[in-house]
């Protein structure tokens, strides 16, 4: 059986036509969990929840994708270079923990700042892939708001920052749902 070779433009168009909701929904749920944990847990508990919840976003996204119709693990879908590029950006988000961890070891409250901003950077290339401004909005708004909250509410970093990121996800998901209309 021969595989039909599609141009990059055809593959990009196919990627753009996806819902692109599973991963943002996973991010929303993960950051909500971090925010709720920030209300009740000790510093050690907050740190563990942040690491586990944010580190699980990709896996939660894979699970959610079965319900959004995106099904990331469907082997029957034609290969798409932009799916691969997207997963590379997910890998990039994992690698930024190498920046977050040393700062966390000096000041545990830096974790919402570093993880919140650095993992949000993967939204920039997504804007280019889908030819839509939402990824730029998400990354820039997230960076500005997280940085501002880190300075303005130092005693509430594990609550204010995660809930703000969750709020940005709500806006992002709403725009992604409506972008094809």
N, C-alpha and C positions, 0 to 999 in steps of 0.2 A: 504494500500500500504506500503510495507516494504522498508526501505531505505538501499541501499547497503553500508556496512561499508567498508571504504577504510583505508588502513594502513597510517601511517604518511608519509612514503616514497612515497606512491602513491599520497598523497595530496601535498607533497612538489614538486613532479615532475609536477603535474598539475599546481601549482602556477608558477613554473619556465617557463612553456610553454606560460604563458600570455605575452602580449606585454609589459606591465608595462610602458606605455607611458603617460597615462592621467594625472597622478599626476605630473610627471616632466614637462609636457607641461604647466600645471597650475602654477607650481612654476616659470617657465620661464616667463610667461605672468605677473604674480604678481610682480616679481622683476623688470621686464622692466617698469612696471607702476610706481613702487617706484623710479626707476632711473630717469624717465622722470619728475616725480613730483619734484624730488630733484633739477632739473634744473630751475624750474619756481616758486615754491611755497615758502611761508614764512616758518619759522621753525615750526609753529603750523600746517600748511597745510602738510608739509613733514611728521610730526609725525602721523597725522591722516591717511594719505595715507598708510604709512608703516603698521600701526596697521590693517587697514581694508583690505589692499591687501594681506598681509601675513596670516591674520586670515581667509581669504576666500579661500585659496589654496585648502583645502579639498573639499569645496563645488564646486568650479570651476572644480576640478578634477572629481567629480561625474558627472557634466554636460558633460565635455569633454569625459568621458568614454563611453558615448552613441555613440560618433562618432569614437572612436578608436576600437570599438568592445569589449571593456572590460566590459562595463555596470555594474558598481559596485552594482547597486540597483536591478539587475535582481534576483527575488526570485526563478526563475526556476533552477538556477545554483545549483549544488550540494554543500553542505556546505564544507568549506575547513578551517581547523585549521589555515593555514598560511595566509589566508585572514584576519582572526580575529587577528592574531599576527601583521599583517601590520597595521590594524586599531588601535591597541594598541600603535604602534610606532607613529601614527598620534596624538593620545591622549597625548603621552609623549611630542610631539612637542608643543602642546597647553599649557601643564603645565609649560614649560620653561619660559613662559611669567611672571611667578611669580618671576623669577630671573631678567628678563629684565626690568620689570616695576620699581622696586626700584632704579636701576641704572639710568634709564631714568629720574626719578624724581629729581635726583641729577645733571645729565648732559644729556640733551636730545640727544646729539650727540653720546651717547653710544648705542643708539637703533639699528643702522645698525650692530654694532659689536655683541651685545648680541643676537639679533633675528637671524642675519645672521649665526652665529656659532651654537647656541643652536638648532635651528630648523633643521639644517643640520645633526645633530647627528643621526637622524632616518635612515640615509642611511647605517650605520654600520650593524645593524641586517639584512637589506635587502641583503647585500652581502652574508651573511651566508645562508639565505633562498634560494637564487637563485644560490648559488655556483658560484659566479662570482665576480671579483675584482672591478667592477664599483662602488659599494656602498662605499667601502673603499676609492677609488680614490676620489669620490665626497665629502665625509666627510672630509678627510684629506686635499685635495686641497682647499676646501672651508674654512676650519679653518685657514690654513696658509696664504692664499691670503687675507682673510677678516682682519685678525690680522695685516698683513703687511700694507695693505692700510689704516687701522685705524690710524696707527702711521705715515705713510709716507705722507698721504694727509688729514690732520685733517680738513681743510676747505672744503673738498669735500666728506665727509663721506657719505652723502645721495645720491651721484651720483656715485662715483667710486666703492663703495662696492656693491650696487645693480646691476650695470652693470657687475661687475666681477662675481657675483653669476649667473647672466643670462648667461654669457659666459660659466661658468662651466656647467650649464644646457644644453647648446647647445652641448658641448662635450659629456655629459652624455647621452642625447637623441640619439645622433649619434651612440654611442657605444651600447646602448640598442637596437636600430634598427638593428644593424649589428651583435649582439652577437650570433644569431642562425645560421649564415652563416658558 
